[in-house]
Amino acid sequence: MAAVIEAYKDGRGNLHLDPASAVVADIAAALGRVGDEGGMTQGVARLILEKRSEIEAAFADFDNLCSKSAKLFDLNDHQRMAS
């Protein structure tokens, strides 16, 4: 008998049973092939999803550093730390 299920569609139109699987598929597609013979793409994509908060923080830092409002200082004015 037919039944209704909840599914998540990735960017390629494939259905997944949970949102994490759909996002991992999208990340894997964006990365392309990593490693030999089909390689590590799926594992790398899962790791990216697991480390999302750390990666987002790194990108936020990067965006801040690249923005015109980033504060610059003269290294000559910076005291060297004692060895």
PDB file of N, CA, C and O in Angstrom, chain B, residues numbered from 101:
ATOM      1  N   MET B 101       0.851  -1.168   0.000  1.00  0.00           N
ATOM      2  CA  MET B 101       0.000   0.000   0.000  1.00  0.00           C
ATOM      3  C   MET B 101       0.903   1.240   0.000  1.00  0.00           C
ATOM      4  O   MET B 101       1.958   1.255   0.633  1.00  0.00           O
ATOM      5  N   ALA B 102       0.485   2.229  -0.691  1.00  0.00           N
ATOM      6  CA  ALA B 102       1.243   3.473  -0.782  1.00  0.00           C
ATOM      7  C   ALA B 102       1.230   4.199   0.560  1.00  0.00           C
ATOM      8  O   ALA B 102       0.269   4.120   1.326  1.00  0.00           O
ATOM      9  N   ALA B 103       2.316   4.902   0.816  1.00  0.00           N
ATOM     10  CA  ALA B 103       2.427   5.656   2.067  1.00  0.00           C
ATOM     11  C   ALA B 103       3.152   6.966   1.792  1.00  0.00           C
ATOM     12  O   ALA B 103       3.951   7.072   0.861  1.00  0.00           O
ATOM     13  N   VAL B 104       2.863   7.938   2.605  1.00  0.00           N
ATOM     14  CA  VAL B 104       3.529   9.231   2.513  1.00  0.00           C
ATOM     15  C   VAL B 104       4.794   9.179   3.357  1.00  0.00           C
ATOM     16  O   VAL B 104       4.778   8.694   4.488  1.00  0.00           O
ATOM     17  N   ILE B 105       5.898   9.685   2.795  1.00  0.00           N
ATOM     18  CA  ILE B 105       7.140   9.762   3.561  1.00  0.00           C
ATOM     19  C   ILE B 105       7.681  11.181   3.476  1.00  0.00           C
ATOM     20  O   ILE B 105       7.345  11.930   2.558  1.00  0.00           O
ATOM     21  N   GLU B 106       8.511  11.540   4.427  1.00  0.00           N
ATOM     22  CA  GLU B 106       9.207  12.822   4.386  1.00  0.00           C
ATOM     23  C   GLU B 106      10.567  12.562   3.764  1.00  0.00           C
ATOM     24  O   GLU B 106      11.297  11.672   4.201  1.00  0.00           O
ATOM     25  N   ALA B 107      10.904  13.332   2.752  1.00  0.00           N
ATOM     26  CA  ALA B 107      12.186  13.162   2.076  1.00  0.00           C
ATOM     27  C   ALA B 107      12.799  14.535   1.809  1.00  0.00           C
ATOM     28  O   ALA B 107      12.109  15.555   1.812  1.00  0.00           O
ATOM     29  N   TYR B 108      14.095  14.534   1.582  1.00  0.00           N
ATOM     30  CA  TYR B 108      14.842  15.757   1.319  1.00  0.00           C
ATOM     31  C   TYR B 108      15.544  15.597  -0.022  1.00  0.00           C
ATOM     32  O   TYR B 108      16.158  14.565  -0.294  1.00  0.00           O
ATOM     33  N   LYS B 109      15.446  16.619  -0.849  1.00  0.00           N
ATOM     34  CA  LYS B 109      16.007  16.558  -2.186  1.00  0.00           C
ATOM     35  C   LYS B 109      17.309  17.345  -2.229  1.00  0.00           C
ATOM     36  O   LYS B 109      17.371  18.487  -1.774  1.00  0.00           O
ATOM     37  N   ASP B 110      18.347  16.726  -2.780  1.00  0.00           N
ATOM     38  CA  ASP B 110      19.614  17.442  -2.933  1.00  0.00           C
ATOM     39  C   ASP B 110      19.583  18.272  -4.207  1.00  0.00           C
ATOM     40  O   ASP B 110      18.586  18.274  -4.930  1.00  0.00           O
ATOM     41  N   GLY B 111      20.669  18.972  -4.481  1.00  0.00           N
ATOM     42  CA  GLY B 111      20.745  19.855  -5.635  1.00  0.00           C
ATOM     43  C   GLY B 111      20.608  19.151  -6.969  1.00  0.00           C
ATOM     44  O   GLY B 111      20.235  19.776  -7.962  1.00  0.00           O
ATOM     45  N   ARG B 112      20.898  17.879  -7.008  1.00  0.00           N
ATOM     46  CA  ARG B 112      20.787  17.095  -8.240  1.00  0.00           C
ATOM     47  C   ARG B 112      19.422  16.441  -8.396  1.00  0.00           C
ATOM     48  O   ARG B 112      19.143  15.807  -9.414  1.00  0.00           O
ATOM     49  N   GLY B 113      18.570  16.595  -7.384  1.00  0.00           N
ATOM     50  CA  GLY B 113      17.230  16.026  -7.458  1.00  0.00           C
ATOM     51  C   GLY B 113      17.084  14.653  -6.834  1.00  0.00           C
ATOM     52  O   GLY B 113      16.004  14.066  -6.898  1.00  0.00           O
ATOM     53  N   ASN B 114      18.140  14.123  -6.232  1.00  0.00           N
ATOM     54  CA  ASN B 114      18.070  12.826  -5.567  1.00  0.00           C
ATOM     55  C   ASN B 114      17.416  12.984  -4.202  1.00  0.00           C
ATOM     56  O   ASN B 114      17.633  13.984  -3.517  1.00  0.00           O
ATOM     57  N   LEU B 115      16.618  12.006  -3.806  1.00  0.00           N
ATOM     58  CA  LEU B 115      15.914  12.049  -2.528  1.00  0.00           C
ATOM     59  C   LEU B 115      16.732  11.381  -1.431  1.00  0.00           C
ATOM     60  O   LEU B 115      17.424  10.390  -1.662  1.00  0.00           O
ATOM     61  N   HIS B 116      16.635  11.951  -0.227  1.00  0.00           N
ATOM     62  CA  HIS B 116      17.336  11.437   0.956  1.00  0.00           C
ATOM     63  C   HIS B 116      16.353  11.399   2.111  1.00  0.00           C
ATOM     64  O   HIS B 116      15.402  12.180   2.153  1.00  0.00           O
ATOM     65  N   LEU B 117      16.582  10.490   3.048  1.00  0.00           N
ATOM     66  CA  LEU B 117      15.668  10.339   4.180  1.00  0.00           C
ATOM     67  C   LEU B 117      15.908  11.343   5.294  1.00  0.00           C
ATOM     68  O   LEU B 117      15.043  11.534   6.149  1.00  0.00           O
ATOM     69  N   ASP B 118      17.076  11.993   5.299  1.00  0.00           N
ATOM     70  CA  ASP B 118      17.346  13.007   6.325  1.00  0.00           C
ATOM     71  C   ASP B 118      18.072  14.187   5.692  1.00  0.00           C
ATOM     72  O   ASP B 118      18.730  14.035   4.662  1.00  0.00           O
ATOM     73  N   PRO B 119      17.953  15.368   6.308  1.00  0.00           N
ATOM     74  CA  PRO B 119      18.572  16.555   5.719  1.00  0.00           C
ATOM     75  C   PRO B 119      20.094  16.469   5.653  1.00  0.00           C
ATOM     76  O   PRO B 119      20.697  16.995   4.717  1.00  0.00           O
ATOM     77  N   ALA B 120      20.723  15.817   6.624  1.00  0.00           N
ATOM     78  CA  ALA B 120      22.183  15.714   6.619  1.00  0.00           C
ATOM     79  C   ALA B 120      22.673  14.981   5.374  1.00  0.00           C
ATOM     80  O   ALA B 120      23.664  15.387   4.767  1.00  0.00           O
ATOM     81  N   SER B 121      21.995  13.918   4.995  1.00  0.00           N
ATOM     82  CA  SER B 121      22.394  13.169   3.808  1.00  0.00           C
ATOM     83  C   SER B 121      22.277  14.015   2.546  1.00  0.00           C
ATOM     84  O   SER B 121      23.130  13.936   1.662  1.00  0.00           O
ATOM     85  N   ALA B 122      21.227  14.820   2.461  1.00  0.00           N
ATOM     86  CA  ALA B 122      21.054  15.691   1.302  1.00  0.00           C
ATOM     87  C   ALA B 122      22.146  16.747   1.240  1.00  0.00           C
ATOM     88  O   ALA B 122      22.673  17.034   0.165  1.00  0.00           O
ATOM     89  N   VAL B 123      22.493  17.329   2.389  1.00  0.00           N
ATOM     90  CA  VAL B 123      23.535  18.348   2.431  1.00  0.00           C
ATOM     91  C   VAL B 123      24.898  17.728   2.125  1.00  0.00           C
ATOM     92  O   VAL B 123      25.698  18.324   1.404  1.00  0.00           O
ATOM     93  N   VAL B 124      25.168  16.549   2.662  1.00  0.00           N
ATOM     94  CA  VAL B 124      26.425  15.862   2.371  1.00  0.00           C
ATOM     95  C   VAL B 124      26.538  15.598   0.866  1.00  0.00           C
ATOM     96  O   VAL B 124      27.614  15.762   0.291  1.00  0.00           O
ATOM     97  N   ALA B 125      25.448  15.194   0.231  1.00  0.00           N
ATOM     98  CA  ALA B 125      25.462  14.964  -1.213  1.00  0.00           C
ATOM     99  C   ALA B 125      25.765  16.254  -1.969  1.00  0.00           C
ATOM    100  O   ALA B 125      26.521  16.238  -2.941  1.00  0.00           O
ATOM    101  N   ASP B 126      25.183  17.370  -1.533  1.00  0.00           N
ATOM    102  CA  ASP B 126      25.455  18.656  -2.181  1.00  0.00           C
ATOM    103  C   ASP B 126      26.910  19.085  -1.999  1.00  0.00           C
ATOM    104  O   ASP B 126      27.536  19.576  -2.938  1.00  0.00           O
ATOM    105  N   ILE B 127      27.447  18.900  -0.795  1.00  0.00           N
ATOM    106  CA  ILE B 127      28.840  19.259  -0.539  1.00  0.00           C
ATOM    107  C   ILE B 127      29.761  18.360  -1.362  1.00  0.00           C
ATOM    108  O   ILE B 127      30.726  18.839  -1.957  1.00  0.00           O
ATOM    109  N   ALA B 128      29.468  17.063  -1.397  1.00  0.00           N
ATOM    110  CA  ALA B 128      30.276  16.130  -2.179  1.00  0.00           C
ATOM    111  C   ALA B 128      30.256  16.511  -3.660  1.00  0.00           C
ATOM    112  O   ALA B 128      31.282  16.425  -4.336  1.00  0.00           O
ATOM    113  N   ALA B 129      29.110  16.923  -4.161  1.00  0.00           N
ATOM    114  CA  ALA B 129      29.015  17.348  -5.556  1.00  0.00           C
ATOM    115  C   ALA B 129      29.836  18.607  -5.797  1.00  0.00           C
ATOM    116  O   ALA B 129      30.478  18.742  -6.839  1.00  0.00           O
ATOM    117  N   ALA B 130      29.818  19.529  -4.838  1.00  0.00           N
ATOM    118  CA  ALA B 130      30.589  20.760  -4.977  1.00  0.00           C
ATOM    119  C   ALA B 130      32.093  20.476  -4.941  1.00  0.00           C
ATOM    120  O   ALA B 130      32.861  21.125  -5.651  1.00  0.00           O
ATOM    121  N   LEU B 131      32.514  19.517  -4.123  1.00  0.00           N
ATOM    122  CA  LEU B 131      33.927  19.172  -4.016  1.00  0.00           C
ATOM    123  C   LEU B 131      34.435  18.439  -5.246  1.00  0.00           C
ATOM    124  O   LEU B 131      35.611  18.535  -5.598  1.00  0.00           O
ATOM    125  N   GLY B 132      33.537  17.707  -5.896  1.00  0.00           N
ATOM    126  CA  GLY B 132      33.986  16.880  -7.005  1.00  0.00           C
ATOM    127  C   GLY B 132      34.672  15.642  -6.474  1.00  0.00           C
ATOM    128  O   GLY B 132      34.455  15.244  -5.329  1.00  0.00           O
ATOM    129  N   ARG B 133      35.481  15.048  -7.287  1.00  0.00           N
ATOM    130  CA  ARG B 133      36.157  13.799  -6.915  1.00  0.00           C
ATOM    131  C   ARG B 133      37.425  14.103  -6.130  1.00  0.00           C
ATOM    132  O   ARG B 133      38.289  14.844  -6.599  1.00  0.00           O
ATOM    133  N   VAL B 134      37.537  13.531  -4.932  1.00  0.00           N
ATOM    134  CA  VAL B 134      38.710  13.708  -4.085  1.00  0.00           C
ATOM    135  C   VAL B 134      39.315  12.330  -3.839  1.00  0.00           C
ATOM    136  O   VAL B 134      38.632  11.434  -3.342  1.00  0.00           O
ATOM    137  N   GLY B 135      40.556  12.158  -4.174  1.00  0.00           N
ATOM    138  CA  GLY B 135      41.221  10.876  -3.949  1.00  0.00           C
ATOM    139  C   GLY B 135      41.149   9.964  -5.146  1.00  0.00           C
ATOM    140  O   GLY B 135      40.578  10.315  -6.179  1.00  0.00           O
ATOM    141  N   ASP B 136      41.729   8.795  -5.004  1.00  0.00           N
ATOM    142  CA  ASP B 136      41.792   7.813  -6.087  1.00  0.00           C
ATOM    143  C   ASP B 136      40.539   6.956  -6.129  1.00  0.00           C
ATOM    144  O   ASP B 136      39.953   6.633  -5.096  1.00  0.00           O
ATOM    145  N   GLU B 137      40.140   6.596  -7.332  1.00  0.00           N
ATOM    146  CA  GLU B 137      39.041   5.649  -7.562  1.00  0.00           C
ATOM    147  C   GLU B 137      37.784   5.982  -6.759  1.00  0.00           C
ATOM    148  O   GLU B 137      37.304   5.147  -5.992  1.00  0.00           O
ATOM    149  N   GLY B 138      37.256   7.171  -6.923  1.00  0.00           N
ATOM    150  CA  GLY B 138      36.032   7.541  -6.226  1.00  0.00           C
ATOM    151  C   GLY B 138      36.306   8.171  -4.886  1.00  0.00           C
ATOM    152  O   GLY B 138      35.540   9.016  -4.422  1.00  0.00           O
ATOM    153  N   GLY B 139      37.370   7.779  -4.272  1.00  0.00           N
ATOM    154  CA  GLY B 139      38.015   8.409  -3.161  1.00  0.00           C
ATOM    155  C   GLY B 139      37.222   8.795  -1.945  1.00  0.00           C
ATOM    156  O   GLY B 139      36.326   8.079  -1.498  1.00  0.00           O
ATOM    157  N   MET B 140      37.575   9.944  -1.422  1.00  0.00           N
ATOM    158  CA  MET B 140      37.185  10.360  -0.088  1.00  0.00           C
ATOM    159  C   MET B 140      36.126  11.453  -0.069  1.00  0.00           C
ATOM    160  O   MET B 140      35.850  12.015   0.990  1.00  0.00           O
ATOM    161  N   THR B 141      35.532  11.767  -1.205  1.00  0.00           N
ATOM    162  CA  THR B 141      34.633  12.906  -1.278  1.00  0.00           C
ATOM    163  C   THR B 141      33.506  12.833  -0.251  1.00  0.00           C
ATOM    164  O   THR B 141      33.227  13.821   0.428  1.00  0.00           O
ATOM    165  N   GLN B 142      32.868  11.697  -0.131  1.00  0.00           N
ATOM    166  CA  GLN B 142      31.751  11.542   0.810  1.00  0.00           C
ATOM    167  C   GLN B 142      32.215  11.768   2.243  1.00  0.00           C
ATOM    168  O   GLN B 142      31.527  12.440   3.012  1.00  0.00           O
ATOM    169  N   GLY B 143      33.367  11.220   2.614  1.00  0.00           N
ATOM    170  CA  GLY B 143      33.901  11.398   3.968  1.00  0.00           C
ATOM    171  C   GLY B 143      34.281  12.836   4.254  1.00  0.00           C
ATOM    172  O   GLY B 143      34.035  13.347   5.347  1.00  0.00           O
ATOM    173  N   VAL B 144      34.880  13.488   3.270  1.00  0.00           N
ATOM    174  CA  VAL B 144      35.250  14.895   3.434  1.00  0.00           C
ATOM    175  C   VAL B 144      33.994  15.743   3.598  1.00  0.00           C
ATOM    176  O   VAL B 144      33.954  16.647   4.432  1.00  0.00           O
ATOM    177  N   ALA B 145      32.971  15.450   2.802  1.00  0.00           N
ATOM    178  CA  ALA B 145      31.711  16.190   2.899  1.00  0.00           C
ATOM    179  C   ALA B 145      31.073  16.010   4.275  1.00  0.00           C
ATOM    180  O   ALA B 145      30.565  16.973   4.848  1.00  0.00           O
ATOM    181  N   ARG B 146      31.093  14.794   4.808  1.00  0.00           N
ATOM    182  CA  ARG B 146      30.551  14.552   6.159  1.00  0.00           C
ATOM    183  C   ARG B 146      31.348  15.321   7.215  1.00  0.00           C
ATOM    184  O   ARG B 146      30.777  15.884   8.149  1.00  0.00           O
ATOM    185  N   LEU B 147      32.661  15.336   7.056  1.00  0.00           N
ATOM    186  CA  LEU B 147      33.514  16.056   8.003  1.00  0.00           C
ATOM    187  C   LEU B 147      33.228  17.551   7.964  1.00  0.00           C
ATOM    188  O   LEU B 147      33.196  18.205   9.006  1.00  0.00           O
ATOM    189  N   ILE B 148      33.021  18.094   6.772  1.00  0.00           N
ATOM    190  CA  ILE B 148      32.684  19.508   6.646  1.00  0.00           C
ATOM    191  C   ILE B 148      31.380  19.806   7.381  1.00  0.00           C
ATOM    192  O   ILE B 148      31.277  20.806   8.091  1.00  0.00           O
ATOM    193  N   LEU B 149      30.391  18.942   7.209  1.00  0.00           N
ATOM    194  CA  LEU B 149      29.111  19.144   7.892  1.00  0.00           C
ATOM    195  C   LEU B 149      29.281  19.044   9.407  1.00  0.00           C
ATOM    196  O   LEU B 149      28.695  19.835  10.146  1.00  0.00           O
ATOM    197  N   GLU B 150      30.075  18.083   9.877  1.00  0.00           N
ATOM    198  CA  GLU B 150      30.301  17.913  11.315  1.00  0.00           C
ATOM    199  C   GLU B 150      31.051  19.101  11.920  1.00  0.00           C
ATOM    200  O   GLU B 150      30.799  19.477  13.065  1.00  0.00           O
ATOM    201  N   LYS B 151      31.958  19.682  11.165  1.00  0.00           N
ATOM    202  CA  LYS B 151      32.781  20.791  11.646  1.00  0.00           C
ATOM    203  C   LYS B 151      32.230  22.143  11.194  1.00  0.00           C
ATOM    204  O   LYS B 151      32.968  23.126  11.120  1.00  0.00           O
ATOM    205  N   ARG B 152      30.948  22.187  10.897  1.00  0.00           N
ATOM    206  CA  ARG B 152      30.309  23.380  10.344  1.00  0.00           C
ATOM    207  C   ARG B 152      30.587  24.643  11.164  1.00  0.00           C
ATOM    208  O   ARG B 152      30.953  25.674  10.599  1.00  0.00           O
ATOM    209  N   SER B 153      30.421  24.577  12.467  1.00  0.00           N
ATOM    210  CA  SER B 153      30.571  25.797  13.274  1.00  0.00           C
ATOM    211  C   SER B 153      32.003  26.327  13.213  1.00  0.00           C
ATOM    212  O   SER B 153      32.216  27.537  13.127  1.00  0.00           O
ATOM    213  N   GLU B 154      32.985  25.420  13.259  1.00  0.00           N
ATOM    214  CA  GLU B 154      34.370  25.849  13.167  1.00  0.00           C
ATOM    215  C   GLU B 154      34.678  26.439  11.783  1.00  0.00           C
ATOM    216  O   GLU B 154      35.397  27.431  11.672  1.00  0.00           O
ATOM    217  N   ILE B 155      34.133  25.828  10.744  1.00  0.00           N
ATOM    218  CA  ILE B 155      34.358  26.308   9.381  1.00  0.00           C
ATOM    219  C   ILE B 155      33.672  27.653   9.172  1.00  0.00           C
ATOM    220  O   ILE B 155      34.249  28.554   8.562  1.00  0.00           O
ATOM    221  N   GLU B 156      32.446  27.798   9.672  1.00  0.00           N
ATOM    222  CA  GLU B 156      31.752  29.085   9.550  1.00  0.00           C
ATOM    223  C   GLU B 156      32.508  30.186  10.295  1.00  0.00           C
ATOM    224  O   GLU B 156      32.588  31.318   9.819  1.00  0.00           O
ATOM    225  N   ALA B 157      33.060  29.851  11.461  1.00  0.00           N
ATOM    226  CA  ALA B 157      33.838  30.849  12.213  1.00  0.00           C
ATOM    227  C   ALA B 157      35.085  31.256  11.438  1.00  0.00           C
ATOM    228  O   ALA B 157      35.451  32.431  11.422  1.00  0.00           O
ATOM    229  N   ALA B 158      35.734  30.297  10.801  1.00  0.00           N
ATOM    230  CA  ALA B 158      36.920  30.609   9.999  1.00  0.00           C
ATOM    231  C   ALA B 158      36.559  31.505   8.825  1.00  0.00           C
ATOM    232  O   ALA B 158      37.289  32.449   8.521  1.00  0.00           O
ATOM    233  N   PHE B 159      35.436  31.222   8.157  1.00  0.00           N
ATOM    234  CA  PHE B 159      35.007  32.069   7.049  1.00  0.00           C
ATOM    235  C   PHE B 159      34.599  33.456   7.532  1.00  0.00           C
ATOM    236  O   PHE B 159      34.841  34.446   6.842  1.00  0.00           O
ATOM    237  N   ALA B 160      33.988  33.540   8.701  1.00  0.00           N
ATOM    238  CA  ALA B 160      33.638  34.853   9.259  1.00  0.00           C
ATOM    239  C   ALA B 160      34.902  35.655   9.536  1.00  0.00           C
ATOM    240  O   ALA B 160      34.959  36.850   9.245  1.00  0.00           O
ATOM    241  N   ASP B 161      35.915  35.001  10.097  1.00  0.00           N
ATOM    242  CA  ASP B 161      37.200  35.673  10.316  1.00  0.00           C
ATOM    243  C   ASP B 161      37.800  36.129   8.990  1.00  0.00           C
ATOM    244  O   ASP B 161      38.289  37.253   8.877  1.00  0.00           O
ATOM    245  N   PHE B 162      37.763  35.259   7.995  1.00  0.00           N
ATOM    246  CA  PHE B 162      38.303  35.586   6.677  1.00  0.00           C
ATOM    247  C   PHE B 162      37.579  36.784   6.070  1.00  0.00           C
ATOM    248  O   PHE B 162      38.212  37.707   5.556  1.00  0.00           O
ATOM    249  N   ASP B 163      36.244  36.762   6.134  1.00  0.00           N
ATOM    250  CA  ASP B 163      35.462  37.877   5.596  1.00  0.00           C
ATOM    251  C   ASP B 163      35.791  39.178   6.317  1.00  0.00           C
ATOM    252  O   ASP B 163      35.899  40.234   5.694  1.00  0.00           O
ATOM    253  N   ASN B 164      35.950  39.092   7.640  1.00  0.00           N
ATOM    254  CA  ASN B 164      36.297  40.274   8.425  1.00  0.00           C
ATOM    255  C   ASN B 164      37.674  40.802   8.040  1.00  0.00           C
ATOM    256  O   ASN B 164      37.861  42.010   7.900  1.00  0.00           O
ATOM    257  N   LEU B 165      38.633  39.903   7.869  1.00  0.00           N
ATOM    258  CA  LEU B 165      39.985  40.308   7.518  1.00  0.00           C
ATOM    259  C   LEU B 165      40.056  40.913   6.117  1.00  0.00           C
ATOM    260  O   LEU B 165      40.879  41.791   5.856  1.00  0.00           O
ATOM    261  N   CYS B 166      39.203  40.447   5.231  1.00  0.00           N
ATOM    262  CA  CYS B 166      39.211  40.935   3.851  1.00  0.00           C
ATOM    263  C   CYS B 166      38.358  42.188   3.654  1.00  0.00           C
ATOM    264  O   CYS B 166      38.439  42.836   2.610  1.00  0.00           O
ATOM    265  N   SER B 167      37.549  42.527   4.644  1.00  0.00           N
ATOM    266  CA  SER B 167      36.678  43.693   4.501  1.00  0.00           C
ATOM    267  C   SER B 167      37.487  44.974   4.647  1.00  0.00           C
ATOM    268  O   SER B 167      38.582  44.975   5.209  1.00  0.00           O
ATOM    269  N   LYS B 168      36.935  46.048   4.137  1.00  0.00           N
ATOM    270  CA  LYS B 168      37.617  47.337   4.214  1.00  0.00           C
ATOM    271  C   LYS B 168      37.650  47.874   5.638  1.00  0.00           C
ATOM    272  O   LYS B 168      38.437  48.769   5.946  1.00  0.00           O
ATOM    273  N   SER B 169      36.801  47.333   6.507  1.00  0.00           N
ATOM    274  CA  SER B 169      36.752  47.819   7.884  1.00  0.00           C
ATOM    275  C   SER B 169      37.736  47.089   8.802  1.00  0.00           C
ATOM    276  O   SER B 169      37.792  47.364  10.001  1.00  0.00           O
ATOM    277  N   ALA B 170      38.513  46.153   8.233  1.00  0.00           N
ATOM    278  CA  ALA B 170      39.481  45.430   9.056  1.00  0.00           C
ATOM    279  C   ALA B 170      40.494  46.414   9.623  1.00  0.00           C
ATOM    280  O   ALA B 170      40.965  47.305   8.917  1.00  0.00           O
ATOM    281  N   LYS B 171      40.823  46.250  10.889  1.00  0.00           N
ATOM    282  CA  LYS B 171      41.764  47.154  11.549  1.00  0.00           C
ATOM    283  C   LYS B 171      43.193  46.700  11.257  1.00  0.00           C
ATOM    284  O   LYS B 171      43.557  45.550  11.501  1.00  0.00           O
ATOM    285  N   LEU B 172      43.976  47.604  10.741  1.00  0.00           N
ATOM    286  CA  LEU B 172      45.382  47.320  10.467  1.00  0.00           C
ATOM    287  C   LEU B 172      46.235  48.016  11.509  1.00  0.00           C
ATOM    288  O   LEU B 172      45.854  49.071  12.017  1.00  0.00           O
ATOM    289  N   PHE B 173      47.366  47.450  11.829  1.00  0.00           N
ATOM    290  CA  PHE B 173      48.280  48.105  12.743  1.00  0.00           C
ATOM    291  C   PHE B 173      49.689  47.956  12.193  1.00  0.00           C
ATOM    292  O   PHE B 173      49.972  47.049  11.411  1.00  0.00           O
ATOM    293  N   ASP B 174      50.558  48.850  12.609  1.00  0.00           N
ATOM    294  CA  ASP B 174      51.937  48.852  12.153  1.00  0.00           C
ATOM    295  C   ASP B 174      52.720  47.832  12.969  1.00  0.00           C
ATOM    296  O   ASP B 174      52.773  47.920  14.196  1.00  0.00           O
ATOM    297  N   LEU B 175      53.321  46.872  12.293  1.00  0.00           N
ATOM    298  CA  LEU B 175      54.082  45.847  12.996  1.00  0.00           C
ATOM    299  C   LEU B 175      55.273  46.434  13.749  1.00  0.00           C
ATOM    300  O   LEU B 175      55.724  45.859  14.740  1.00  0.00           O
ATOM    301  N   ASN B 176      55.781  47.564  13.290  1.00  0.00           N
ATOM    302  CA  ASN B 176      56.899  48.195  13.977  1.00  0.00           C
ATOM    303  C   ASN B 176      56.492  48.700  15.364  1.00  0.00           C
ATOM    304  O   ASN B 176      57.331  48.821  16.257  1.00  0.00           O
ATOM    305  N   ASP B 177      55.211  48.992  15.536  1.00  0.00           N
ATOM    306  CA  ASP B 177      54.716  49.455  16.836  1.00  0.00           C
ATOM    307  C   ASP B 177      54.396  48.295  17.776  1.00  0.00           C
ATOM    308  O   ASP B 177      54.174  48.504  18.969  1.00  0.00           O
ATOM    309  N   HIS B 178      54.373  47.117  17.262  1.00  0.00           N
ATOM    310  CA  HIS B 178      54.026  45.923  18.040  1.00  0.00           C
ATOM    311  C   HIS B 178      55.255  45.435  18.801  1.00  0.00           C
ATOM    312  O   HIS B 178      56.286  45.139  18.198  1.00  0.00           O
ATOM    313  N   GLN B 179      55.144  45.353  20.116  1.00  0.00           N
ATOM    314  CA  GLN B 179      56.259  44.887  20.919  1.00  0.00           C
ATOM    315  C   GLN B 179      56.500  43.404  20.661  1.00  0.00           C
ATOM    316  O   GLN B 179      55.556  42.617  20.593  1.00  0.00           O
ATOM    317  N   ARG B 180      57.747  43.035  20.520  1.00  0.00           N
ATOM    318  CA  ARG B 180      58.086  41.628  20.359  1.00  0.00           C
ATOM    319  C   ARG B 180      58.001  40.934  21.715  1.00  0.00           C
ATOM    320  O   ARG B 180      58.359  41.496  22.749  1.00  0.00           O
ATOM    321  N   MET B 181      57.522  39.711  21.677  1.00  0.00           N
ATOM    322  CA  MET B 181      57.444  38.945  22.920  1.00  0.00           C
ATOM    323  C   MET B 181      58.830  38.410  23.246  1.00  0.00           C
ATOM    324  O   MET B 181      59.580  38.026  22.349  1.00  0.00           O
ATOM    325  N   ALA B 182      59.164  38.386  24.512  1.00  0.00           N
ATOM    326  CA  ALA B 182      60.461  37.866  24.946  1.00  0.00           C
ATOM    327  C   ALA B 182      60.510  36.369  24.694  1.00  0.00           C
ATOM    328  O   ALA B 182      59.531  35.655  24.918  1.00  0.00           O
ATOM    329  N   SER B 183      61.642  35.909  24.233  1.00  0.00           N
ATOM    330  CA  SER B 183      61.805  34.468  23.948  1.00  0.00           C
ATOM    331  C   SER B 183      61.904  33.673  25.213  1.00  0.00           C
ATOM    332  O   SER B 183      62.043  32.451  25.165  1.00  0.00           O
TER     333      SER B 183
END
